[in-house]
């Protein structure tokens, strides 16, 4: 009799989970999944045509960066900036790549010397970014997402 009573109490305690509705179970699952997602990191970086989506994440990041660097280098070759003073500074460009792969410039951080000596700098950098080759957007769990990027531009006229 004691064993039956202990078994009944055991099953009663264990079966408490049976009284939870499907909605509550679903909500618990969703909450747990949301806690595991790192919203500050993408699963796949944006891919340009020359990048291979079957490569590893590190190789895709490298391809993305190399394509940006190559594009900036070729786009800025035609511009000659005339400066009165020597400049050694790092400027930062923040841009957004939307769910369709389109680029928009968010901010260009620079100091007063650059602004004074190169007033067309913002326009040149913006044009350079807007003429990037078409890219597929970043992915998070297989879904296209907007992704913000920051690139440094080192000015060294010494």
Secondary structure, DSSP 8 states (H G I E B T S, - for coil): -HHHHHHHHHHHHHGGGGGS-HHHHHHHHHHHHHHH--TTS-SB--EETTS-TTS-HHHHHHHHHHHHHHHHHHHHTT-----SS--EEEEEEEEEE-TTS-EEEEEEE--HHHHHH-TTHHHHHHHHHHTS--EE-EEETTEEE-EEEEEEEEEE--
